[in-house]
Amino acid sequence: MSGQKINSHFWKNKKVFVTGHTGFKGSWLCIFLKFLGAKVTGYALKPKTNPSLFKLAKIDKIIEKSIYADIRNYKKLNKEIKKSKANIIIHLAAQPLVRYSYIEPKETFETNILGSLNILESVRKINTIKSTVIITTDKVYDISKNKVFKETDTLGGLDPYSSSKVSCEYLFSCYINSFFKNNTKQRLATVRAGNVIGGGDYSKDRLIPDIMLNIKRRNKIILRNPSSTRPWQYVLEPLSGYLMLAEKLFKNEKKIQNLKQNWNFGPELSNCKSTNYIAKFFSKHLKVKIKVEKVKSKIFKPETNFLRLNNLKAKKFLNWYPKWSLQKSLLKILKWNHLIKTKNARDICENQIKEFLSKN
């Protein structure tokens, strides 16, 4: 597969407002945008993990401005978007963890729904915003059905996190129909990626960071559901899709004008493997014995065994294609974790971006 056709000329000096820029995906996105020559303003709470990719890569030093504030604060958000003079918004800020959503459902709903509402309302009132990409999740679908989900499939929302993101999708549809339907100068979309993995992820309750931490501490690897199959993809895969879509929205390209603006950016089905497969991969390559222990929780409801995304729409209309196999992605994580011992985090990320965009 040839390299992703991201137009670096388009992104040069573009003013982009990124919410959630202190998180794992947000930090990678800032590095990616800076690599392409964009001018980024970030808006988010301070990093929640230590270490964090945001701090390791010194993201605040490479972007135009880093604002530490709550996405639920509409007045502050609206003010900062105006000050940034951005033409593009990529909305990543969220409470992203399923398990945490059972512990703090109110916070989850407020952050995810009100945050998205504040973005939509800001875009409605600031007509200089030409392109807006709102990130939701692959978990918006009705996971009671064992199938490969396409964008038009029924939405679900059985847990607080998924439900909050489904609500964002309905909120988005409401705003499109009510305020943006005949607006050719402002284009918006929601995007749904798979289970995003990559170097620099230190998040709690995520499979690979948990595995790496437990290996380091010589602890057991505890899997909630070893047989659960997920659409694993390296972080650069969906980010490249978001950027390609944002450009087409900005240009209001005819090819996508009449489409519903909900997009899957999932991996090929060959990347859909069990959590047990991931654990065994690291066991083999790190040459450590892993004792996998399945646990049942009285608090958290069981998750679906199968979750896979149909990516044909993005292939057909955006010419976006997944590039890295699951094995290559996992090897890139191992390499990232090895290099971070002696190298600069931003340099490691930029080198992986260069490789990802290459034709090989």
URDA-V582007 format. One record per run of one state. SS is the DSSP state (H for helix, E for strand, C for the rest). FROM is the first residue (numbers start at 0). TO is the last residue. Records with the same first field share a line. If there is no record, write none. Layout:
# URDA-V582007
SS=FROM-TO ; FROM-TO
This chain:
# URDA-V582007
C=0-6 ; 11-13 ; 19-22 ; 36-37 ; 44-51 ; 56-57 ; 62-63 ; 68-72 ; 84-86 ; 91-96 ; 103-103 ; 125-129 ; 135-136 ; 141-146 ; 149-153 ; 155-158 ; 180-185 ; 193-193 ; 197-205 ; 216-219 ; 223-227 ; 251-252 ; 257-260 ; 265-267 ; 285-290 ; 294-304 ; 306-306 ; 309-310 ; 318-324 ; 339-343 ; 357-359
H=7-10 ; 23-35 ; 52-55 ; 58-61 ; 73-83 ; 97-102 ; 104-124 ; 137-139 ; 159-179 ; 206-215 ; 234-250 ; 253-256 ; 268-270 ; 274-284 ; 311-317 ; 325-338 ; 344-356
E=14-18 ; 38-43 ; 64-67 ; 87-90 ; 130-134 ; 140-140 ; 147-148 ; 154-154 ; 186-192 ; 194-196 ; 220-222 ; 228-233 ; 261-264 ; 271-273 ; 291-293 ; 305-305 ; 307-308
